[in-house]
Structure formats: structure tokens, C-alpha cells
Amino acid sequence: NPIVLLEFNEKGGEIFAELTQRNVGKPIAVFLDGELLTSPVVQQPILNGQAQITGNFTPDEARQLVERFNAGALSAPIKLINQRRVSASAAQDSLNQIIFAGLIGTAVVLLFMILYYRSLGIYASIALIIYSIFTLALFKLVPNFTMTLAGIAGFVLSIGMAVDANILIFERTKEELREGHSREEAVNEGFKRAWPSIRDSNITTIITSIILYAFTASFVKGFALTLGMGVLVSMFSAIYVTRTILRAFTKHTS
């Protein structure tokens, strides 16, 4: 029959030796967190810190007993503090709310850009819509990708990063126009001067996203993945999409 071997450290061996000397022929109960695991009978004093438990164990029972011995007592008891039941429709309601909030936020940002930058804001809004389409298409290409609530939050935040890049470009372009440059020269210089700031801020965000994805729980991974991918696409959008649209605008109006 299978047997279970026990080995004690020095202090545990001394305690167990004293215990077995006083209880030869008697059972010694072993408890884990108040639950009885086993109660073997002491056959003889055990003085070397090594013991074995014999009995009519099946291999599975012996293996289970070893696992429970190795588990040890919990460092602290588990208490139920709070319990909530969530209906099956709760997640769908939360999803609808965050999508609605994202659409409202994006619409407000587009309206602000159009009102503040006028014609430039219209072209930037077109570039932002193209950016959103590219990003969502990229999400579809990722194998086994599921858009979670945290993922949607990361995507909405990446839209804000894309808007930030456009604002930097526009402000630099306006500075060049004030200095008397032509529109085409102002656009080129505006991109040239804004690019280092856009690059550095996006790279730091991407590094943060990588760290979050590598060292956090699965719920946060969705946020980190969509944010990182969105920022990468926003860099492409700022360099190529917005720049191409503004160049076409300046040539059309010149």
C-alpha cells in the first residue's frame, strides 16, 4: 500500500519527538485550518524528524494527502466581505454606455477643432475619422482579439493622443504663418517642428503600454494593447494622412 513520508525541520522534529514519546499507541490528529486531515496511531517514538504514515490508502488518496500537507495552513482566514449578483445584461449595458460616451467625446472634440481651427479643423477631423477606421481595421487583423470595456477605453484615449498630435501641428503651423511664411512653407515647417514632440510623447506612451501588457492582469492587457496600437497608428496618421490632406489643402487654396 502507498505510504506518506513526513520530514520536519530541526524545531519541528524536537516538538514531534516529544509528542510521539508521550503518545505511543495513541492517535495523533492532524488538522489544516480546523479540518481533520488524518489521525495516524503512533507506533513508536520518532526522534529523527522523519515519519511515515501507513494505512489502506489508494494512490489518489495518498497523493491528495501529500498535496494538503504541502499546502500548509493559510496565513489568514478568508472572510466573505461582500457579495454581488450581476445580471447577464449588465455587461452589455456597460458596453453601450462606454461606446456612447466615446462617441459623444469624439464628436465634441471634432466640433471644437472645427470651431477653433475652422478650415484646418475640418481637414483634421477628416484625418481623425480615417485614423479611427484604420485603427479598428487593425484590431480586426489581430488573431483572437476581443474588444473589452478596457480595450474601448484604450482606443478612446488613443483618439485623444491623435488629436493632441494634430493640435501640435496646427499651433506650429500658425506660428509659421505669423512669421510671414506662405501656407505651404508653414505646413512643412509646422510638421518639422512638431514632429519631435509628437514622437517623444507617443514613444513614452507605447513604452508604458508594453509594460502594462507584460506585467498586469488580463483585464488591463486589453487597455494596454488598444492604446499601444492606437498610438502607433496615430503616428502614421500624423505623418502621412494629416500631412497629405493639409498639403492638398494648401495647394488648392494657393
C-alpha atoms as a printed R data frame, in Angstrom:
    type eleno elety resid chain resno       x      y       z
1   ATOM     1    CA   ASN     A     1   0.000  0.000   0.000
2   ATOM     2    CA   PRO     A     2   1.143  3.597  -0.547
3   ATOM     3    CA   ILE     A     3   2.752  5.412   2.368
4   ATOM     4    CA   VAL     A     4   3.123  9.126   3.090
5   ATOM     5    CA   LEU     A     5   6.532 10.365   4.261
6   ATOM     6    CA   LEU     A     6   6.953 13.377   6.540
7   ATOM     7    CA   GLU     A     7  10.151 15.294   7.236
8   ATOM     8    CA   PHE     A     8  10.398 18.007   9.894
9   ATOM     9    CA   ASN     A     9  12.904 20.798  10.339
10  ATOM    10    CA   GLU     A    10  15.008 20.899  13.493
11  ATOM    11    CA   LYS     A    11  12.477 22.676  15.676
12  ATOM    12    CA   GLY     A    12   9.552 20.691  14.314
13  ATOM    13    CA   GLY     A    13  11.462 17.436  14.827
14  ATOM    14    CA   GLU     A    14  12.030 18.244  18.506
15  ATOM    15    CA   ILE     A    15   8.351 19.008  19.055
16  ATOM    16    CA   PHE     A    16   7.245 15.895  17.167
17  ATOM    17    CA   ALA     A    17   9.717 13.702  19.103
18  ATOM    18    CA   GLU     A    18   8.311 14.899  22.417
19  ATOM    19    CA   LEU     A    19   4.759 14.447  21.152
20  ATOM    20    CA   THR     A    20   5.289 10.879  19.947
21  ATOM    21    CA   GLN     A    21   7.140  9.858  23.125
22  ATOM    22    CA   ARG     A    22   4.092 10.800  25.193
23  ATOM    23    CA   ASN     A    23   1.524  9.231  22.857
24  ATOM    24    CA   VAL     A    24   2.787  5.792  21.830
25  ATOM    25    CA   GLY     A    25  -0.192  3.635  20.883
26  ATOM    26    CA   LYS     A    26  -2.458  6.667  20.608
27  ATOM    27    CA   PRO     A    27  -3.692  8.543  17.527
28  ATOM    28    CA   ILE     A    28  -2.345 11.993  16.689
29  ATOM    29    CA   ALA     A    29  -4.820 14.139  14.809
30  ATOM    30    CA   VAL     A    30  -3.546 16.451  12.051
31  ATOM    31    CA   PHE     A    31  -5.699 19.486  11.245
32  ATOM    32    CA   LEU     A    32  -5.481 22.056   8.467
33  ATOM    33    CA   ASP     A    33  -7.442 25.261   9.088
34  ATOM    34    CA   GLY     A    34  -9.699 23.452  11.529
35  ATOM    35    CA   GLU     A    35 -10.350 20.471   9.249
36  ATOM    36    CA   LEU     A    36  -9.163 16.976  10.177
37  ATOM    37    CA   LEU     A    37  -6.753 15.615   7.574
38  ATOM    38    CA   THR     A    38  -5.709 12.338   9.183
39  ATOM    39    CA   SER     A    39  -5.240 10.741  12.622
40  ATOM    40    CA   PRO     A    40  -2.495  8.085  12.463
41  ATOM    41    CA   VAL     A    41  -1.635  5.953  15.513
42  ATOM    42    CA   VAL     A    42   1.877  6.400  16.947
43  ATOM    43    CA   GLN     A    43   3.671  3.047  16.718
44  ATOM    44    CA   GLN     A    44   6.919  4.196  18.364
45  ATOM    45    CA   PRO     A    45   8.704  7.426  19.342
46  ATOM    46    CA   ILE     A    46  10.030  9.296  16.305
47  ATOM    47    CA   LEU     A    47  13.265 11.025  17.256
48  ATOM    48    CA   ASN     A    48  14.977 11.695  13.928
49  ATOM    49    CA   GLY     A    49  12.429 14.126  12.469
50  ATOM    50    CA   GLN     A    50  11.274 11.673   9.795
51  ATOM    51    CA   ALA     A    51   7.966  9.833   9.939
52  ATOM    52    CA   GLN     A    52   5.752  7.796   7.689
53  ATOM    53    CA   ILE     A    53   2.000  7.343   7.656
54  ATOM    54    CA   THR     A    54   0.736  3.941   6.605
55  ATOM    55    CA   GLY     A    55  -2.769  2.709   6.066
56  ATOM    56    CA   ASN     A    56  -5.227  1.484   3.494
57  ATOM    57    CA   PHE     A    57  -4.562  4.401   1.129
58  ATOM    58    CA   THR     A    58  -5.309  4.315  -2.539
59  ATOM    59    CA   PRO     A    59  -2.676  6.084  -4.674
60  ATOM    60    CA   ASP     A    60  -5.071  9.000  -5.248
61  ATOM    61    CA   GLU     A    61  -5.819  9.334  -1.522
62  ATOM    62    CA   ALA     A    62  -2.118  9.316  -0.662
63  ATOM    63    CA   ARG     A    63  -1.386 11.908  -3.340
64  ATOM    64    CA   GLN     A    64  -4.207 14.132  -2.095
65  ATOM    65    CA   LEU     A    65  -2.949 13.887   1.488
66  ATOM    66    CA   VAL     A    66   0.566 14.873   0.392
67  ATOM    67    CA   GLU     A    67  -0.787 17.867  -1.501
68  ATOM    68    CA   ARG     A    68  -2.728 19.034   1.533
69  ATOM    69    CA   PHE     A    69   0.308 18.622   3.775
70  ATOM    70    CA   ASN     A    70   2.421 20.630   1.337
71  ATOM    71    CA   ALA     A    71  -0.203 23.349   1.094
72  ATOM    72    CA   GLY     A    72   0.175 24.238   4.775
73  ATOM    73    CA   ALA     A    73  -2.151 26.458   6.739
74  ATOM    74    CA   LEU     A    74  -3.377 29.676   5.220
75  ATOM    75    CA   SER     A    75  -1.652 32.772   6.545
76  ATOM    76    CA   ALA     A    76  -5.003 34.451   7.166
77  ATOM    77    CA   PRO     A    77  -8.596 33.236   7.196
78  ATOM    78    CA   ILE     A    78 -10.821 34.074   4.249
79  ATOM    79    CA   LYS     A    79 -13.959 36.004   5.120
80  ATOM    80    CA   LEU     A    80 -16.787 36.966   2.809
81  ATOM    81    CA   ILE     A    81 -16.975 40.759   2.922
82  ATOM    82    CA   ASN     A    82 -19.297 41.484   0.042
83  ATOM    83    CA   GLN     A    83 -21.290 39.530  -2.486
84  ATOM    84    CA   ARG     A    84 -22.995 40.878  -5.589
85  ATOM    85    CA   ARG     A    85 -25.022 39.316  -8.338
86  ATOM    86    CA   VAL     A    86 -24.700 40.804 -11.803
87  ATOM    87    CA   SER     A    87 -27.306 40.134 -14.442
88  ATOM    88    CA   ALA     A    88 -26.343 38.902 -17.881
89  ATOM    89    CA   SER     A    89 -27.366 42.236 -19.409
90  ATOM    90    CA   ALA     A    90 -25.143 44.319 -17.095
91  ATOM    91    CA   ALA     A    91 -22.045 43.889 -19.261
92  ATOM    92    CA   GLN     A    92 -23.989 44.845 -22.395
93  ATOM    93    CA   ASP     A    93 -25.338 47.950 -20.651
94  ATOM    94    CA   SER     A    94 -21.812 48.960 -19.610
95  ATOM    95    CA   LEU     A    95 -20.570 48.371 -23.156
96  ATOM    96    CA   ASN     A    96 -23.327 50.543 -24.614
97  ATOM    97    CA   GLN     A    97 -22.586 53.308 -22.116
98  ATOM    98    CA   ILE     A    98 -18.862 53.423 -22.815
99  ATOM    99    CA   ILE     A    99 -19.432 53.371 -26.600
100 ATOM   100    CA   PHE     A   100 -21.943 56.203 -26.251
101 ATOM   101    CA   ALA     A   101 -19.526 58.184 -24.074
102 ATOM   102    CA   GLY     A   102 -16.734 57.618 -26.596
103 ATOM   103    CA   LEU     A   103 -18.894 58.816 -29.500
104 ATOM   104    CA   ILE     A   104 -20.008 61.912 -27.595
105 ATOM   105    CA   GLY     A   105 -16.437 62.726 -26.577
106 ATOM   106    CA   THR     A   106 -15.154 62.302 -30.132
107 ATOM   107    CA   ALA     A   107 -17.960 64.467 -31.529
108 ATOM   108    CA   VAL     A   108 -17.203 67.235 -29.018
109 ATOM   109    CA   VAL     A   109 -13.500 67.130 -29.922
110 ATOM   110    CA   LEU     A   110 -14.271 67.317 -33.650
111 ATOM   111    CA   LEU     A   111 -16.645 70.230 -33.076
112 ATOM   112    CA   PHE     A   112 -14.012 72.077 -31.037
113 ATOM   113    CA   MET     A   113 -11.381 71.600 -33.737
114 ATOM   114    CA   ILE     A   114 -13.732 72.844 -36.449
115 ATOM   115    CA   LEU     A   115 -14.810 75.907 -34.448
116 ATOM   116    CA   TYR     A   116 -11.299 76.823 -33.319
117 ATOM   117    CA   TYR     A   117  -9.238 75.965 -36.405
118 ATOM   118    CA   ARG     A   118 -12.030 76.413 -38.977
119 ATOM   119    CA   SER     A   119 -10.961 75.001 -42.356
120 ATOM   120    CA   LEU     A   120  -7.893 73.325 -40.871
121 ATOM   121    CA   GLY     A   121 -10.125 71.745 -38.248
122 ATOM   122    CA   ILE     A   122 -12.363 70.279 -40.948
123 ATOM   123    CA   TYR     A   123  -9.408 68.615 -42.641
124 ATOM   124    CA   ALA     A   124  -8.072 67.421 -39.301
125 ATOM   125    CA   SER     A   125 -11.474 65.930 -38.492
126 ATOM   126    CA   ILE     A   126 -11.392 64.018 -41.773
127 ATOM   127    CA   ALA     A   127  -7.915 62.737 -40.882
128 ATOM   128    CA   LEU     A   128  -9.172 61.702 -37.434
129 ATOM   129    CA   ILE     A   129 -12.053 59.732 -38.934
130 ATOM   130    CA   ILE     A   130  -9.615 57.983 -41.289
131 ATOM   131    CA   TYR     A   131  -7.392 57.244 -38.287
132 ATOM   132    CA   SER     A   132 -10.301 55.655 -36.413
133 ATOM   133    CA   ILE     A   133 -11.175 53.453 -39.398
134 ATOM   134    CA   PHE     A   134  -7.552 52.333 -39.799
135 ATOM   135    CA   THR     A   135  -7.247 51.517 -36.102
136 ATOM   136    CA   LEU     A   136 -10.467 49.496 -35.941
137 ATOM   137    CA   ALA     A   137  -9.427 47.615 -39.091
138 ATOM   138    CA   LEU     A   138  -6.082 46.823 -37.457
139 ATOM   139    CA   PHE     A   139  -7.875 45.419 -34.408
140 ATOM   140    CA   LYS     A   140  -9.762 43.044 -36.696
141 ATOM   141    CA   LEU     A   141  -6.469 41.692 -38.051
142 ATOM   142    CA   VAL     A   142  -5.127 40.731 -34.612
143 ATOM   143    CA   PRO     A   143  -5.669 36.975 -34.007
144 ATOM   144    CA   ASN     A   144  -8.070 36.106 -31.162
145 ATOM   145    CA   PHE     A   145  -8.603 39.792 -30.368
146 ATOM   146    CA   THR     A   146 -11.689 40.639 -28.299
147 ATOM   147    CA   MET     A   147 -12.709 44.237 -27.684
148 ATOM   148    CA   THR     A   148 -13.343 44.576 -23.946
149 ATOM   149    CA   LEU     A   149 -14.522 47.566 -21.934
150 ATOM   150    CA   ALA     A   150 -10.912 48.333 -21.018
151 ATOM   151    CA   GLY     A   151  -9.945 47.966 -24.677
152 ATOM   152    CA   ILE     A   152 -12.553 50.508 -25.726
153 ATOM   153    CA   ALA     A   153 -11.214 52.900 -23.082
154 ATOM   154    CA   GLY     A   154  -7.706 52.478 -24.505
155 ATOM   155    CA   PHE     A   155  -8.978 53.153 -28.030
156 ATOM   156    CA   VAL     A   156 -10.807 56.320 -26.932
157 ATOM   157    CA   LEU     A   157  -7.650 57.516 -25.177
158 ATOM   158    CA   SER     A   158  -5.612 56.876 -28.338
159 ATOM   159    CA   ILE     A   159  -8.046 59.138 -30.230
160 ATOM   160    CA   GLY     A   160  -7.167 61.856 -27.737
161 ATOM   161    CA   MET     A   161  -3.479 61.259 -28.455
162 ATOM   162    CA   ALA     A   162  -4.160 61.631 -32.185
163 ATOM   163    CA   VAL     A   163  -6.000 64.907 -31.570
164 ATOM   164    CA   ASP     A   164  -3.078 66.117 -29.464
165 ATOM   165    CA   ALA     A   165  -0.712 65.485 -32.384
166 ATOM   166    CA   ASN     A   166  -2.939 67.486 -34.738
167 ATOM   167    CA   ILE     A   167  -3.114 70.390 -32.289
168 ATOM   168    CA   LEU     A   168   0.678 70.492 -32.013
169 ATOM   169    CA   ILE     A   169   0.958 70.576 -35.805
170 ATOM   170    CA   PHE     A   170  -1.644 73.330 -36.159
171 ATOM   171    CA   GLU     A   171  -0.101 75.529 -33.479
172 ATOM   172    CA   ARG     A   172   3.333 75.209 -35.048
173 ATOM   173    CA   THR     A   173   1.829 75.975 -38.455
174 ATOM   174    CA   LYS     A   174   0.090 79.084 -37.097
175 ATOM   175    CA   GLU     A   175   3.392 80.304 -35.666
176 ATOM   176    CA   GLU     A   176   5.000 79.940 -39.083
177 ATOM   177    CA   LEU     A   177   2.132 81.847 -40.719
178 ATOM   178    CA   ARG     A   178   2.560 84.704 -38.226
179 ATOM   179    CA   GLU     A   179   6.206 84.936 -39.222
180 ATOM   180    CA   GLY     A   180   5.157 85.605 -42.813
181 ATOM   181    CA   HIS     A   181   5.738 82.225 -44.441
182 ATOM   182    CA   SER     A   182   3.491 81.001 -47.214
183 ATOM   183    CA   ARG     A   183   0.892 78.374 -46.384
184 ATOM   184    CA   GLU     A   184   2.867 75.570 -47.990
185 ATOM   185    CA   GLU     A   185   6.059 76.583 -46.182
186 ATOM   186    CA   ALA     A   186   4.149 76.999 -42.910
187 ATOM   187    CA   VAL     A   187   2.684 73.486 -43.173
188 ATOM   188    CA   ASN     A   188   6.076 71.934 -43.923
189 ATOM   189    CA   GLU     A   189   7.808 73.796 -41.105
190 ATOM   190    CA   GLY     A   190   4.917 73.148 -38.744
191 ATOM   191    CA   PHE     A   191   5.248 69.394 -39.243
192 ATOM   192    CA   LYS     A   192   9.017 69.587 -38.967
193 ATOM   193    CA   ARG     A   193   8.927 71.474 -35.654
194 ATOM   194    CA   ALA     A   194   6.024 69.496 -34.151
195 ATOM   195    CA   TRP     A   195   7.370 66.043 -35.006
196 ATOM   196    CA   PRO     A   196   9.949 65.730 -32.149
197 ATOM   197    CA   SER     A   197   7.274 66.449 -29.525
198 ATOM   198    CA   ILE     A   198   4.802 64.052 -31.159
199 ATOM   199    CA   ARG     A   199   7.453 61.343 -31.462
200 ATOM   200    CA   ASP     A   200   8.663 61.595 -27.862
201 ATOM   201    CA   SER     A   201   5.203 61.668 -26.279
202 ATOM   202    CA   ASN     A   202   3.994 58.723 -28.363
203 ATOM   203    CA   ILE     A   203   7.106 56.636 -27.684
204 ATOM   204    CA   THR     A   204   6.732 57.105 -23.919
205 ATOM   205    CA   THR     A   205   3.070 56.081 -24.178
206 ATOM   206    CA   ILE     A   206   3.993 52.987 -26.198
207 ATOM   207    CA   ILE     A   207   6.633 52.006 -23.620
208 ATOM   208    CA   THR     A   208   4.046 52.377 -20.859
209 ATOM   209    CA   SER     A   209   1.603 50.234 -22.844
210 ATOM   210    CA   ILE     A   210   4.215 47.494 -23.263
211 ATOM   211    CA   ILE     A   211   4.935 47.476 -19.526
212 ATOM   212    CA   LEU     A   212   1.223 47.325 -18.692
213 ATOM   213    CA   TYR     A   213   0.670 44.492 -21.160
214 ATOM   214    CA   ALA     A   214   3.632 42.485 -19.859
215 ATOM   215    CA   PHE     A   215   3.161 42.810 -16.105
216 ATOM   216    CA   THR     A   216  -0.532 43.334 -15.365
217 ATOM   217    CA   ALA     A   217  -3.706 41.273 -15.236
218 ATOM   218    CA   SER     A   218  -5.641 40.256 -18.330
219 ATOM   219    CA   PHE     A   219  -8.248 42.980 -17.813
220 ATOM   220    CA   VAL     A   220  -5.590 45.691 -18.122
221 ATOM   221    CA   LYS     A   221  -3.908 43.959 -21.077
222 ATOM   222    CA   GLY     A   222  -6.826 44.899 -23.347
223 ATOM   223    CA   PHE     A   223  -6.423 48.560 -22.409
224 ATOM   224    CA   ALA     A   224  -2.657 48.437 -22.972
225 ATOM   225    CA   LEU     A   225  -2.975 46.658 -26.333
226 ATOM   226    CA   THR     A   226  -5.546 49.011 -27.859
227 ATOM   227    CA   LEU     A   227  -3.756 52.087 -26.505
228 ATOM   228    CA   GLY     A   228  -0.371 50.987 -27.855
229 ATOM   229    CA   MET     A   229  -1.735 50.018 -31.269
230 ATOM   230    CA   GLY     A   230  -3.792 53.201 -31.446
231 ATOM   231    CA   VAL     A   231  -0.776 55.383 -30.686
232 ATOM   232    CA   LEU     A   232   1.256 53.618 -33.389
233 ATOM   233    CA   VAL     A   233  -1.490 54.286 -35.921
234 ATOM   234    CA   SER     A   234  -1.788 57.907 -34.733
235 ATOM   235    CA   MET     A   235   1.904 58.441 -35.517
236 ATOM   236    CA   PHE     A   236   1.308 57.098 -39.024
237 ATOM   237    CA   SER     A   237  -1.818 59.252 -39.321
238 ATOM   238    CA   ALA     A   238   0.002 62.421 -38.243
239 ATOM   239    CA   ILE     A   239   2.944 61.820 -40.598
240 ATOM   240    CA   TYR     A   240   1.071 60.739 -43.710
241 ATOM   241    CA   VAL     A   241  -2.699 61.285 -43.536
242 ATOM   242    CA   THR     A   242  -2.905 64.727 -41.903
243 ATOM   243    CA   ARG     A   243   0.168 65.967 -43.738
244 ATOM   244    CA   THR     A   244  -1.135 64.805 -47.130
245 ATOM   245    CA   ILE     A   245  -4.544 66.389 -46.561
246 ATOM   246    CA   LEU     A   246  -3.038 69.710 -45.437
247 ATOM   247    CA   ARG     A   247  -0.657 69.801 -48.386
248 ATOM   248    CA   ALA     A   248  -3.567 69.212 -50.738
249 ATOM   249    CA   PHE     A   249  -5.460 71.993 -48.952
250 ATOM   250    CA   THR     A   250  -2.606 74.490 -49.276
251 ATOM   251    CA   LYS     A   251  -2.085 73.724 -52.974
252 ATOM   252    CA   HIS     A   252  -5.815 74.083 -53.615
253 ATOM   253    CA   THR     A   253  -6.019 77.477 -51.882
254 ATOM   254    CA   SER     A   254  -2.727 78.903 -53.161
